[in-house]
Amino acid sequence: MLLDVWHRAFTKAEIFGIDISKKKLRERIAKKSRIHIIMGDERDSKFLDKVGKENGPFDLIVDDALHIPKPQKNAL
């Protein structure tokens, strides 16, 4: 749902969402242009490096995942 907010707020931006689990909302969001959903875990540094190399650099990163400092720090 948060990806919908970013999609409306930043009308020219490419939006990337990373999620560890499948959701029903995923199908609805994935059909919107400019929203890209990537399956993975923010605690996995190799995964994050790959995402950054394939899709970055990013202008803005919002972490709304685990709400635990160590994984958030790792993700950023």
Beta strands, then each sheet from edge to edge (+ up, - down):
strand 1: 15-19
strand 2: 35-39
sheet 1: 1+ 2+
end
